[in-house]
Amino acid sequence: MHFLAKTELIDFERVSDELSAERKESLLDNLASLFAMTHASCTAEQLETYDNVLLNLVEMVAEEARAKLAEILAPLPDAPSSTVRRLAGDTILVARPVLVKSPVLDDIDLRYICETHGDDHMLAISERDVVNEPVSDAIIARAGSLVLRSLAANPGARISEFGFKTLLDRARPDEDLQDALATRADFPSDLVASLAAFACERVRDKLGPEAPPATDALIAEAGDMVLSQMCQEAAQAHYDFNEALRDIEAMSNKGALTAHSILEFANDDRFAHVVWAHSRLTGLSPRQALADLTATKPTDFIIAARAYAYSETAVTAVMMCGPWKGMLSPTTRMKAAAQFRSMSIDVAARLFAPRGKAQD
């Protein structure tokens, strides 16, 4: 390592002028291989020296040699930072390995690449194990469809609320992007209805104008089922149902679980707690309680809530909690509240009885 101790003693101009292209590439390859073998024991000064030498040699060799260097440096956590950044801005053949793998590149580096390069570079970045929100936002702002699909399909990509809304707008004519978004566990529940509506539009378009009149009703029913299922999956990813179960069991064992508990949980948007509490209070299975609380129409919940003497305040709070926060329109909530007020507890109990028995 002593031959690298003083980079100022290396005459790079002479190296550039007098060595053949083959010798320069051989020198770069040998130096990269040496670094790969010794990097873990390098001091900060030695790392800086490697960085200076590699950065100079990179400018003297052909694309293929630079690409080979990028492959060697990409997975190394302490790879020379300036060299890695230089490679990241190179042609995509060179840049791709470091854009996909290098832990040296931070969000600022990646955003800069997104803002100054095209889809090939952004596609590579979209495939990283972790893509943080600032980088995702930069990709979404500029990238084409192929890159957006790749980002949406990457479970390690963290996407902001703004990012999801933009992706949803871009997904209307793009079935593959719709499908990628539908598989994301973190897809916002308040956007699920719009995504499900796209799926219904696709079915209608494929059936064409000659489809029987009854088809619309069947499509709407299927859309409701898809929407509810997507909301259930999103809720299970977003809320901690295991922790909620432990809390509800503890409250139940102490005799502290009441209809008022539902109100408190809903006010705090503790949706998983609402599901478990509703299940325990009404005797519904947890699966059915979750289905009722993610349905496109809250009718079954309203009947159960009335039968078990929930307050109207609790019912209103539940309809503003979890997936329903974005799913239910103000009109739907108003009609559901009116249905709750007009229904007697006796009538609600009779309507609920068959469902309660089905859980036994």
N, C-alpha and C positions, 0 to 999 in steps of 0.2 A: 504493500500500500504506500510505501514511502515515495515511489515514483510519481504519486499524485499529490504529494504533500504541498507543493507550491504550483498552482496553476499558472501563476504569472511567469514561471520558467518555461512554460510550453509555448512554443512559437506557432500559434494556430494558422497564421498566415503562411508560414513555410509548409506546415502540414497540408494546407489546402492547395498550395501551388506545386509541391514536389511529389507528394504521394499519389499513386494511381488510384483510380476509383475503387479498384479491388482491394488495395491496401487500406484505404479509409474505411471501407465496409468491414473488413476483417478486424481492424482496430476497434471499431464501434461494437462489433459482435463480441469480441473477447472481453471488452470492458463491461458490457452489459451482463455477460455470463459471470464475470468475477463479482459484480455487484450482487447478482442474484444469490450467489453462494455466501457472501460475507455481510450482507446488509444488516442482519440482526445484531451484529457486533460493532457496527460503525458508530463512531462518535458524531456529534452534530457537525463538527468541523469537516470530518471526512465525507459526510453526506453532502455538505455544501460543495466540496471539491468535486465529487462525482457529478453533481448537478451542473457545475460550470463546464466541466469537460464534455459531458454528454450533450449539453445544450449547443456547444460549439460544433461538435462532430455531426450532430443531426443536420446542420445546415450544409454539410459537405457530401451527403450520401443520397442515393436514389430512394424513391418511394418504397420499394420493396424492403430495403434495409431499415428504413424508418418503421415500417409495419412490423418487422420482426422485433425491433426494439420495443414497440408498443405492447406486443404480446408478452414479452418478458416482464416488463414493468407493471402491467395492468393489475395483477392480483396483489402486488406488494404494498403493505400498509405504509411503509416508509420510503417509497420510491421518490426519487428527486422531484420536488414539486414543480419547479419551473420547467423542467423537461417534460413532465406529464402534461402540464397545461399547454405547452407548445405542441405536443402530439395531439392533444384533444381538438385543437383548431386546424389540424392538417386535413388532407383529403380523407374521405370516409374510410378508405382501405386502411389508412394509418390510424385514424382516430377511433374507429369503432371499438377495439378492445378496451381502451382506457375509458371511453364513454360508458361502456356497459359495466365494467368491473372495478375501475380504480377507486379505492377509498380515499385517495388523496384529493380528488376533486370535491369541493364543497358546493353548497347551494349557489353561492355567488358565481363560482366558475361555471356551473351547469346552466344557470340562467343566462349568463353572457353568451354561451354557445348557442342556446336556444334563440336568443335575440339577434345573433349575427350569422347564423348558418341555417341551412335548409332542412328539409324533412329527413334526409338520410341521417344527419347527426341527431335530430330530435328522436327519430325512431330508436336509435341506439340508447339514448338516455332513457326512453320510456321502458326499456327492458331491464333497467337496474333493479337489484333486489329491493331497494328502498328508493322511492322518489317522493321527496317532501313536497308539501303544498306549494311553496313559492315556485318550485321547478315545474310542478304540474300546471300551475296557472300560466307560466310562460309558454309551455308546450301548447296548451289549449288555445291560447290567444293567437297562435300563428300556424299551427300544424294542419296538415291535410288529413283526410279520412283514415288512411292506413295507420298513421301515427296515433290518431285518437283511439282507434280500435285497440291498438297495442297497449296504450296507457290504461284504458278502461278495463282491459282483460288482465292487467297486472295487479294481483292482490296486494303487492307491496307498495303500490302507488297511493299516496295519501292525497285526496282530492278535496278541495275546499267547497263550501256551499256554492260560491260563485262558479267554480269549475263544474260542478254537477249540473247546474242550471244551463250553462253554456253547452255542455255535452248533450244535454237533453234537447236543446234547440237544434243542434247539429244532427241529432239521431233521427229526426222525423223521416227523412228520405233514406236513411241508412240502416237496413235491417241488421247487418252485422254489428253495428255500434249499439243498436237496441239490445241485441242478445248479450253483448259484453256487459252492458250496464245492468241488465237483469240478473246477472250472476254475482254482482257485488253485494257482499253482506252489509256494506256501509252505505248503500244507496239511500238517500234521505226519504223517509216515509212520506213526507209531504209532496214528493215528486212522483211517487209510485203510481198514482192514479193517471198522470199524464203518460207515463211510460206504458201502462197497460192499455190506455186508449190507442196508442200507436199500434199495438198488437191487434186490436180490434179492427183498426183501419186497414191493416195488411190483409186480414181475412176478408173483409168486404171487397177490397180491391181485387183479390184473387177470384172471388166468387162472381164478380161482375154485376151489371145492372139487371141481368135476367134471373137472379136468385129469387126464390119464393119469398113472399112477404113475411112469412113466419121466421125467416132466417135471421132477420135483425134482432128479434127477441132472443133467439138462441145464441147469437153472437154476444149480445149484451150480457146474458146470463153467464156465458163462458168467460167473458171479460171480468165480470164481478168475481168469479172464482179465482181467476189468475191474479187479480188485484189483491184479494184477501190473502192468498198464499204468499205473494211477494211481500206484503206487509208483515205477515207472521215471520218470515225469514229475516227481514230487516230488523224487526223488533228483537228477535232472539240474538242477533248480532250486536245490537246497540245497547241493550239493557242486560244487567246481570241477573238472570233468573235463578241461579244457584244461591246467590246471596239473599235474594228476595225470599226464596223458600225457607231458608234458615230463619230469617226474621219473622216470617208469618207463623212458622211452627212455634217459635218461642212465644210470640204473642198469644197464639191459640192455646198453648199449654197453660199460660197464666190467666186465661179467660179475658184477655185484653183486646181481642179482635172483635170489632163491632162494625156496623154499617158506617159509623162516623170515621172509622179508619180509612175507608175507601176515599172519603173526601180529602183527608190529609195526604194520602199517597198521591191522589190525582193532582192536587194543588202543587205538589213538588215534582210533578212529571215523573214519578216513580212507577212507570208503567208495569214493570214486572211484578211489583208489589200489588198493584191493582189487580192483575190477572190472578195471582195466587190467592189474594184475599177474596175476590169474587168467587173463585172456585170453592174455597173453604166455606164461605157464608151460604152459598146456594146449593152446594152439593154437586155442582157440575164438575166434570173432569177438567183437569188443567188444559188439555188439548181443546175441549169445547169452549171453555172460558176464553182462551186465546182467540179461537175462531170468531166467537161472538163479538169480541172487542176489537176485531180487525175487519169485520164485515162492512160491505159498502153501505148497508142500511142498518141502523142500530136497533131495529125492532125487537129482536130476541133479547138484547140486553135490557131494553126498556121494560119488557114483560117481567124478566127476572128481578130487576131492581125494584119494581112496584110490588112484586109478590113478597119480597124480603124487606120491605119498608125502608128502602134507601130514601134519603131526602132528595128533593128536587135540586138542591144546591150540589149534592154529591153527583147526581146524574149529569148536571151541566158541566161539572168539573171533569168528569170522566170523558165526556165528549170533546174536551179540549186537551186531552192527554194522549201521549203516545202517537201511534199512526193516525188516529182520528183528528189530531191537531191540524193535519194538512189535508186529510181525505174528505171530511164532512164539510159541506157548504153551510153558511149561516142559515139558509132556508131549511136544510135537512135538520140542523140542530133545533131550530125553532119548532118544526113540525113534531120532532121526537119529544121535545119538552111538553108540547101541548097534548100529545098522546099519553104521556106519563101522568099529567094532571087529570085528564079525563077518565082514566082507567081506575076502577076501584081495586083494592087489594084482593078482594074475593075473586073478581074476574081474572086478575093477573095470576092468582094462585092456580085457578082452574086451567088457564092456558099454559102455565108453566109445568103443571103436574106431569104430563106425558114425557116431557123432556127430562125432568128430574128422575123419573123412574127409569128412563133409558140409560142413566148413568150407573145404576145399581148393578 
